[in-house]
């Protein structure tokens, strides 16, 4: 019986990986994915918005398969590896129930084929939990070394990793007396030195972004908090999200330190970002690090709650049908522009080709849109940059500054605001784009460029020093 259950688990998860591979190769890029693809074209030890792990994964896959499949290849494989880690961590419980939980989790379906930093974060969180459990059972130097490497990989994926490690340490303060745990921390620190140096040499830009720009709004809105709560319910699973909440906040550890750890991670991260919602908008995916511990915790909870287990089985057909309908809709655009994410996943080749025709081979300045600039470069292989005004957030284009090479060129300026350029326009899924050709604006042949454009934003690092003296900035 156990062997048959394992076979069903293997075939079920293999089917899900195949589905993710097909969707990865047939679905156009999200706005942010094209931006991360740009990361991979400029490999470095850090980027303004995120650590570099996603760039390394995209670069590796894109070298094997140029196109959307290559960009997302290692994301799909990483999520697929998480399924096996879940099976290993949940033994000796029911593999069939774990399979149902995997198929019911929204992030597994909607994020399992995307090239975004949350994917390596989820993967290395699963690896971390596995290695951490091994370390607790047997404090060997090998486990210490592996744990240190994994912690570094976590931080290289996304900075929420600090929450995971911090909560595990808070639930087991005795680790501070362990030489081998301190060795793991030392290994992590040594591996992080290149990234730390990158941050320091660039003025700690990620600190500026997360501490200043991310929560720049001083006005609190109730919908920040309500959107966060409902977003988590959908993100964790369209129909099982409430079960995860129930397991996290009601399950008693009963002296089991492993369950206490899982419960602390899920509750700690959820509460941390709930409090963050009182300061500004919180994206649902910021809690991605809890998906593995939440599935493990829910699996344990259902194992002791037969009635709730029956509820799961009754909801599963509805949950699966809803998820599959949404997935099919993403591929064939069944909902049109009614779903916001659909606007990013379709017609990208069409609108970027029009821009390329209008540019006539000259560089394109996208006003206040690093995402549009990235999509144009990916789909049309053209020259482009994001020209960031005072009211727009800093991003990696402020470091790259490709426009410094185009001082002798005419340029096409593209904006969603008609006040910047009003000569011509095209429709694209998210609205209208207005554009106008300017003749050699960077060498002041055409002064009208500076009369129409917003003031170029200066990148001011966290340490208060200006990295660049922007040539051509009024």
C-alpha positions in Angstrom: 0.0 0.0 0.0 2.8 2.3 1.0 4.6 1.6 -2.3 1.5 2.3 -4.3 1.0 5.6 -2.5 4.5 6.6 -3.2 4.1 5.7 -6.9 1.0 7.9 -7.1 2.9 10.7 -5.4 5.8 10.4 -7.9 3.5 10.3 -11.0 1.3 13.1 -9.7 4.3 15.5 -9.0 5.9 14.5 -12.3 2.7 15.5 -14.1 2.8 18.9 -12.3 6.4 19.5 -13.4 5.5 18.6 -17.0 2.6 21.0 -16.8 4.9 23.7 -15.5 7.4 23.1 -18.3 4.7 23.3 -20.9 3.4 26.5 -19.5 6.9 27.9 -19.1 7.6 27.5 -22.8 4.2 28.7 -24.1 3.5 31.7 -21.9 5.0 35.1 -22.5 7.0 36.9 -19.9 5.7 38.9 -17.0 7.0 42.4 -16.7 9.2 41.6 -13.8 10.5 38.4 -15.5 11.8 40.5 -18.4 13.6 42.7 -15.8 15.2 39.7 -14.2 16.2 38.5 -17.6 18.1 41.8 -18.0 19.8 41.0 -14.7 21.0 37.8 -16.3 22.5 39.7 -19.2 24.6 41.8 -16.7 25.7 39.2 -14.2 26.9 40.7 -10.9 27.0 40.0 -7.2 24.0 42.1 -6.5 21.2 44.3 -8.0 19.3 47.3 -6.8 16.1 45.4 -6.0 17.3 41.8 -5.3 20.2 39.5 -4.6 21.6 37.7 -7.7 20.4 34.1 -7.4 17.5 34.5 -9.9 19.9 36.1 -12.5 22.3 33.1 -12.2 19.4 30.6 -12.6 18.0 32.5 -15.7 21.4 32.7 -17.3 22.1 29.0 -16.9 18.7 28.0 -18.4 18.9 30.6 -21.2 22.3 29.3 -22.3 20.7 25.9 -22.7 17.4 27.0 -24.3 17.2 30.6 -25.5 13.5 31.6 -25.0 10.9 31.6 -22.3 11.5 27.9 -21.5 15.2 28.5 -20.9 14.5 31.6 -18.7 12.1 29.6 -16.5 13.8 26.1 -16.8 15.6 26.1 -13.4 12.6 27.7 -11.7 10.4 24.7 -12.8 13.1 22.2 -11.8 13.6 23.9 -8.4 9.9 23.7 -7.6 9.8 20.1 -8.7 12.7 19.3 -6.4 10.6 20.8 -3.5 8.0 18.1 -4.0 10.5 15.4 -3.2 11.9 17.3 -0.2 8.3 17.7 1.1 7.9 13.9 0.8 11.1 13.3 2.7 10.2 15.8 5.5 6.6 14.5 5.9 7.4 10.8 6.3 5.9 8.6 7.7 2.6 10.4 7.0 0.3 10.0 3.9 1.9 10.8 0.5 -1.5 11.0 -1.1 -2.6 13.7 1.2 0.6 15.6 0.6 0.1 15.3 -3.1 -3.4 16.8 -2.7 -2.0 19.7 -0.7 0.6 20.4 -3.4 -2.0 20.4 -6.1 -4.2 22.7 -4.0 -1.5 25.4 -3.3 -1.9 28.5 -5.4 1.8 29.5 -5.4 2.8 26.0 -6.7 0.7 26.5 -9.8 0.9 30.3 -10.4 4.5 30.7 -9.3 5.9 27.3 -10.1 6.7 28.1 -13.7 7.8 31.8 -13.3 11.4 33.1 -13.2 11.1 35.2 -10.1 13.3 35.5 -6.9 10.5 33.8 -4.8 11.2 30.5 -6.6 14.9 30.0 -5.4 13.7 31.4 -2.0 11.1 28.6 -1.8 13.6 25.9 -3.0 16.4 26.9 -0.6 13.9 27.2 2.2 13.0 23.6 1.6 16.6 22.5 1.5 17.3 24.6 4.6 14.5 22.8 6.6 15.9 19.5 5.5 19.5 20.3 6.4 18.3 22.0 9.7 16.5 18.9 10.7 19.6 16.8 9.9 21.7 19.2 11.9 19.4 18.9 15.0 19.5 15.1 14.8 23.3 15.0 14.4 25.7 18.0 14.7 28.4 16.9 12.4 30.9 19.1 10.6 29.4 18.0 7.3 25.9 19.1 8.3 27.4 22.3 9.6 29.1 23.1 6.3 26.0 22.2 4.3 23.8 24.3 6.5 26.1 27.3 6.1 26.2 27.0 2.3 22.4 26.7 2.2 21.9 29.8 4.4 24.1 31.8 2.0 22.1 30.5 -0.9 18.9 31.6 0.9 20.1 35.1 1.3 21.4 35.2 -2.3 17.8 34.4 -3.3 15.9 37.0 -1.3 16.4 38.9 1.9 13.3 37.4 3.6 15.7 34.5 4.2 16.9 36.4 7.3 13.4 35.9 8.8 13.5 32.1 8.3 16.9 31.7 9.9 16.1 34.2 12.7 12.9 32.4 13.7 14.6 29.0 13.7 17.2 30.4 16.0 14.6 32.1 18.3 12.8 28.8 18.7 16.1 27.0 19.6 18.3 29.5 21.5 20.5 26.6 22.6 22.1 26.7 19.1 24.1 29.7 20.3 26.1 27.3 22.5 26.9 25.1 19.5 30.3 25.6 17.9 29.1 23.8 14.8 26.2 26.2 14.4 28.5 29.2 14.7 30.7 27.5 12.1 27.6 27.4 9.8 27.1 31.1 10.4 30.7 31.8 9.6 30.5 29.8 6.3 27.4 31.7 5.4 29.2 35.0 6.1 32.3 34.1 4.1 30.1 33.1 1.1 28.2 36.4 1.4 31.3 38.6 1.3 31.1 39.3 -2.5 27.5 40.5 -2.1 28.3 42.5 1.0 31.2 44.2 -0.9 28.9 44.9 -3.9 26.3 46.5 -1.5 29.0 48.6 0.2 30.7 49.7 -3.0 27.4 50.8 -4.5 26.2 52.7 -1.4 23.9 50.0 0.1 21.2 50.5 -2.5 19.0 47.6 -1.3 18.8 49.1 2.2 17.8 52.4 0.7 15.1 50.7 -1.4 13.6 48.5 1.4 13.9 51.0 4.2 13.0 54.2 2.3 11.4 53.7 -1.1 9.4 50.6 -0.5 7.3 52.2 2.2 7.5 55.8 0.9 3.7 56.5 1.5 3.0 58.2 4.8 -0.8 57.6 4.6 -2.2 54.3 5.9 -5.1 52.8 4.0 -7.3 50.0 5.4 -7.1 48.1 2.1 -3.3 47.6 2.7 -4.2 45.2 5.5 -7.4 43.7 4.0 -5.7 43.1 0.7 -2.8 41.4 2.5 -5.1 39.0 4.4 -7.2 38.0 1.4 -4.1 37.9 -0.8 -2.5 35.4 1.6 -5.6 33.2 1.5 -5.5 33.0 -2.3 -1.7 32.9 -2.5 -1.5 29.9 -0.2 -4.4 28.2 -1.9 -7.7 29.4 -3.4 -9.5 27.0 -1.0 -7.0 25.7 1.4 -5.6 29.0 2.6 -8.0 29.2 5.5 -6.9 25.7 6.5 -3.3 26.8 6.6 -4.3 29.8 8.8 -6.2 27.4 11.1 -3.3 25.0 11.4 -0.8 27.8 12.0 -2.7 29.5 14.8 -4.5 26.6 16.5 -2.2 23.6 16.2 -0.4 22.9 19.5 3.2 21.5 19.2 2.6 18.9 22.0 6.2 19.0 22.9 7.4 18.4 19.3 10.1 20.9 18.6 9.9 20.3 14.8 6.2 21.3 14.8 7.0 24.2 17.0 9.6 25.4 14.5 7.1 25.1 11.6 4.4 26.8 13.5 6.7 29.6 14.5 7.9 30.2 10.9 4.4 30.4 9.5 3.0 32.5 12.2 6.1 34.7 12.6 6.3 35.6 8.9 2.5 36.1 8.5 2.5 38.4 11.6 5.6 40.3 10.5 4.1 41.2 7.1 0.7 41.9 8.7 2.4 44.6 10.8 4.2 45.8 7.7 0.8 46.4 6.0 0.2 49.2 8.5 3.1 51.0 6.9 2.4 50.3 3.3 1.3 47.9 0.6 2.5 44.3 1.0 2.6 42.0 -2.0 1.2 38.5 -1.5 4.4 36.8 -2.7 6.5 38.4 0.0 5.5 35.5 2.3 6.6 32.9 -0.2 9.1 31.5 2.3 6.3 30.0 4.4 4.8 27.8 1.6 7.0 24.7 2.4 6.6 24.9 6.3 2.9 25.7 5.9 2.2 22.6 3.8 4.2 20.5 6.3 2.3 22.0 9.2 -1.1 21.5 7.5 -0.2 17.9 6.7 0.6 17.3 10.4 -2.6 19.1 11.5 -4.8 17.1 9.2 -3.2 13.9 10.4 -4.7 14.7 13.8 -8.0 16.1 12.6 -9.9 13.4 10.6 -12.9 15.8 10.1 -10.8 18.5 8.6 -9.1 15.9 6.4 -12.5 15.0 4.9 -13.2 18.7 4.3 -9.9 18.8 2.3 -10.9 15.9 0.1 -14.3 17.4 -0.6 -12.8 20.7 -1.5 -10.1 19.3 -3.7 -12.1 18.8 -7.0 -13.4 22.3 -6.8 -9.9 23.7 -5.9 -8.2 21.8 -8.7 -10.9 22.8 -11.3 -10.5 26.5 -10.3 -6.7 26.4 -10.5 -6.7 24.6 -13.9 -9.2 27.0 -15.3 -7.0 29.9 -14.3 -3.9 28.2 -15.7 -5.6 27.6 -19.0 -6.8 31.2 -19.0 -3.3 32.4 -18.6 -2.1 30.5 -21.7 -5.0 31.3 -24.0 -6.1 34.7 -22.6 -9.6 33.5 -22.0 -10.4 36.4 -19.6 -8.9 39.0 -21.8 -7.9 42.2 -19.9 -10.2 41.5 -17.0 -7.3 39.8 -15.1 -4.4 42.2 -14.5 -1.7 39.5 -14.9 -3.1 38.6 -18.3 -2.2 42.1 -19.5 1.4 41.3 -18.9 1.4 37.8 -20.5 0.0 38.6 -23.9 0.6 40.7 -27.0 4.1 41.7 -26.0 5.6 41.0 -29.4 2.9 43.1 -31.0 3.4 46.4 -29.2 7.1 46.1 -28.9 7.4 45.5 -32.7 5.5 48.8 -33.3 7.9 50.6 -31.1 10.8 49.1 -32.9 9.4 50.2 -36.3 8.9 53.8 -34.9 12.4 53.8 -33.5 14.0 53.1 -36.9 17.0 51.5 -35.3 17.6 54.3 -32.8 17.6 53.8 -29.0 14.3 54.0 -27.0 13.9 55.9 -23.7 11.0 54.5 -21.8 9.9 57.1 -19.3 9.5 55.7 -15.8 9.2 52.0 -16.8 12.1 49.6 -16.3 9.6 46.8 -17.2 8.6 48.2 -20.6 12.3 48.8 -21.4 13.2 45.3 -20.4 10.4 43.7 -22.5 11.4 45.8 -25.5 15.0 44.6 -25.3 14.0 41.0 -24.8 11.3 40.7 -27.6 12.9 43.1 -30.2 16.6 43.0 -29.3 16.7 46.7 -29.5 18.5 49.4 -27.5 16.5 50.9 -24.7 16.7 52.3 -21.2 14.4 53.4 -18.4 14.6 57.2 -18.0 13.5 57.7 -14.4 11.9 60.9 -13.3 11.9 62.4 -9.8 8.5 60.8 -9.0 9.6 57.3 -10.0 11.5 54.6 -8.0 15.1 53.9 -8.5 16.1 50.6 -10.2 18.9 48.8 -11.8 18.9 51.0 -14.9 20.2 53.8 -12.7 23.4 51.7 -12.4 23.6 50.5 -15.9 22.9 53.9 -17.5 23.2 52.6 -21.2 22.2 56.1 -22.4 25.7 57.3 -21.6 26.7 55.5 -24.9 24.1 57.3 -27.0 25.1 60.9 -26.8 25.3 61.2 -30.6 22.1 59.4 -31.4 18.5 60.4 -32.0 16.1 58.7 -29.7 12.5 57.6 -29.5 10.9 58.6 -26.2 8.0 56.4 -25.0 5.7 57.2 -22.1 2.2 56.4 -20.7 1.8 60.1 -20.0 0.7 62.2 -22.9 2.2 65.3 -21.3 5.7 64.0 -22.0 5.3 63.1 -25.6 2.1 63.8 -27.5 2.9 63.2 -31.2 1.7 59.7 -31.7 0.3 56.8 -29.7 -0.4 53.1 -29.8 -2.6 50.8 -27.7 -1.1 48.0 -25.6 -2.7 45.7 -23.0 -2.2 48.1 -20.1 -3.4 51.2 -21.8 -1.8 53.7 -24.3 1.8 54.5 -25.1 2.7 57.9 -26.4 5.9 58.4 -28.3 8.0 61.1 -30.1 11.4 61.1 -31.9 14.0 63.6 -30.6 17.1 64.6 -32.5 20.4 64.2 -30.5 18.9 65.4 -27.2 22.0 64.5 -25.2 24.2 66.9 -27.1 21.6 69.7 -26.8 20.8 69.8 -30.5 17.2 69.5 -29.6 16.3 71.5 -26.5 12.7 70.5 -26.6 13.6 67.2 -25.1 14.4 68.8 -21.9 11.3 71.0 -22.0 9.1 67.9 -22.3 10.9 65.4 -20.0 10.6 65.1 -16.2 13.8 65.9 -14.4 16.2 62.9 -14.4 16.2 61.3 -11.0 19.6 61.0 -9.3 20.5 57.8 -7.6 21.3 58.7 -4.0 22.7 55.8 -2.1 21.9 54.9 1.4 25.1 56.4 2.7 24.1 59.8 1.3 26.7 60.0 -1.5 25.9 60.5 -5.2 27.4 57.8 -7.3 27.0 59.5 -10.6 27.2 63.0 -11.9 24.5 62.6 -14.6 25.6 64.2 -17.8 22.7 65.9 -19.6 20.6 66.3 -16.4 18.9 69.6 -16.1 
